[in-house]
Amino acid sequence: MNKKNLLSIITISIAIGLIYNFLNPNGIPFIREERILEFVEEDSLSTSNDSINLVIIDSTSIKSSTENSVKTEVIDQKEIQSLPTEFTKPLAIKIDKAYQLYKQGVKFIDARMSEEYNEGHITGAINIPFDGDESYRDILKTISKDEILVTYCSGTECDLSILLGDELFEKGYKKVYIFFGGWNDWLEKGYPISKGGQ
């Protein structure tokens, strides 16, 4: 077989694959969809009548840009009653909210690899690495879908907690928070940590 025929076969194969992917409703997108995180602010996790602040940040600009487009919405007391009791997607939280939930006994899920988890993790957190290994998913069978969950990974440069949070939400866990600052923010504050396996 000469090089011209080989090149033709490769070109035709690529073209067929691209056309199939484009027409397939479950095809792989060529451009990553923009993921918008909604941040829950100060008093929104409490049951008080305080206002809720949602800070919406474009996560595609987090890693590469210092000019994150941030929009803040303040929802007053009257609108709190109209908020859904279940989330429409996972909500992001920062360190203060994460610690507040931690003190309330909410379950934390570490999305990092098991080696990183063993080096140090939030005390009481379980490890479900977002790496495609389904063996860790058995842990989910022991967690109620009505339970509040907080996913986290290394920090703002890591998106494993976002990916795991989205996956948990798709699996039916409707009360999922994504701890955006993650392990780095937790360490910086000196909050409880543990080392070793679960």
N, C-alpha and C positions, 0 to 999 in steps of 0.2 A: 504494500500500500504506500503510495507516495504522500508527500507532505500536503499537497493540495487537497487530496481526498480526505485526509485526516482532519485538516482545518475545516473543510466543508461539513464533516460529520459533527465536529465540536460546535461549530456555529449554529447548525440546525438544532442540535440538542439544547443549546442555551436558549435559543429563540422559543422552542416548544416549552421549555421549563418556565420561562418568563411569562408567556401567554397563559399557560395553565395556572400559574400563581396569581396572575391578574384576574382571571375569570373565577377562580375559586373563592367563595365567600370566607373561607377560613385561611386564605393565603397569608403569607408573611409580608407585612408592610415594608416597603423599601425605605421609607422615612419614618423614624420613630415618632409615634403620636405624642403631641404635647401633653404632658401630665401636669395638671394644676393641683397644688396642695392647698387645702383650706386649713388654716391654723386656728385653733381654738385658743382664745386669750383668757386673761385673768379669771373672772368670776363665772365663766360659762360652764364649768363642770360642777358647780355647786347647785343646790336646789333653791338658793335664795332668789329674790326678785331683782337682782342686779342685772345690768345690761350685759349682753354677749357681744364680744368683739371677734370677728372673723378676719384674719389677715390672709389674703390670697396671694400666693407667690408662684411665679412661673418656674417650675423645677428644672426646665431645660436650660435656664440661664444660671443655675446655681454654681455649677462647676467652672464655667468659663467666664462669667461676667461679674463685675463688681457693681453693675448697674441693674440689679434685680428690679423688675417692675412689681411694685407692691401696691396693693389696693386694700384699704381697710373699710369694712362695713360695720357700723354700729347698729345693733338691733335693740330697740328699747323694750321695756318691761311688757308692753302690750303684745309685742310680736313673739315673745318667748312662748306664749301659750300655743301659737300656731306652728312652732318648730316640730318637726317629725320626731316621734319617740324612737324611731330607728334611723340610722344614718342612711344617706343615699350613696355614700362612699366613705372610705376611711378618712378620718380627720387627723390632721397633724397637730402635735403639741410640742411645747418647748420644755426646758428643764423644770421649771416651777410646777407646771401641770403634771409632768411625769412623776415628780416626787410626791405631789399631792395624791395621785392615784396609787402610787407605791405604798404610801402610809395607810391607804384604805384597803390594802390587800389585793389589788387588781393584779392579774397574772401578766408577767412580762415575758416576751418571747424574743430570744436573741437570734437574729437571722445570719450571724457570721458563721464561718467555718468552725468545726468542733475544736480545732487547735487553738484558735483565737479565744473561743469560749472558755477552754480549759486554762488559758493563761490568766483570765480574769473576766468576770461577768457581774451583772447586777445580782445581788443576793436574792435567791428564790427564783430567778429567771430560768426558763427551760430553753433548751437549744433546739431550734428547728432551722438548720442551715438552708438558705435559699440557693441550692446548687443543683437541683434536679434529682437528688437522692431521695427516693420515695420511702426509704426505711424509716426516716424520722417522722413521716406523715402519720405513722401509727399512733404517735402521741396525741394527735388531734382527736382520735376516737375517745379519749378520756376527758376531753374538754367540751363542755356544754356550748351549744351554738348561741345561747342567750348570755353567755359570760362576756364581760368586758375584757378585751385583750389590748396589750400595748406591744407593738413590734419595735425593735431598735437594732441598729448595727453600729459601725465605728463612729460615725459622725456625719457632718453635713456633706462630706464628699462621697459618702457611701449611699447607694440607692437600694441596697438589699432589703432594708426595712420597708421601703415603699413597695417594692415588688412582692414581698411576702404579705404585707398588709392587703394589697389588692387581691392576691391569690386567696387569702383567708376570707375576704369579703365575698369573692365569687363562690367559695365553697359553702357559704351560708352563715358565716360569722358576721353578724350585722352591727356589732359594737366594737369596731377596731380603731384604735388610735395608733398613729405613727409617731414615735418619739424622734423628732428630727435631729436633735443635737447628739443623741445616742451616747455611746460609751464614753467618748471624749468629754462631753459636758458633764456626765455623771462623775467621772474621775476628778474633774476639775473642782467640783463642788464638795468632794470628799464624802459622798453618800455611800451606804453599805455595799461592799463588794465581796465576792467569794472567788476562790480559785479551785481548779480541778473539775472533774466530771460531775454530772447530775447526781 
